[in-house]
Amino acid sequence: MRHHFATGAIAACALVFVVTVGHTEDLASIEILGRNLVNQNCAVCHLKPQLGAKTYGPALNRETLGGNVEAIRDFVSIGNQRMPGFRYRFSVAQIDAIAVYLKSVPATLAATPASAVTR
């Protein structure tokens, strides 16, 4: 059981590494803040830890909510029945940073599990 947990934890870390390191060129400071907030708060539900794994929430990328930045801000703030709203946890600037960062994430990068990426 420990082996499976350790393997899952390593895979999750690898995916966060791919999303953060594989997508760092040309990020503005607001996008870096957004990326960090997504990795710390959203990854557990929205990123695949390994091939074949399912996520609780949809993949997050530039096509999220039709690419509408205002809709992303509202959804992150208010949430819904499956996702908590973050308006009491994050400042308006932090929610803006998440929306701006998601607009910079290509759909193919967000959908690719870490174990499928080769260097």
Order of alpha helices (4+ residues) and beta strands (2+ residues): alpha-alpha-alpha-alpha-alpha-alpha
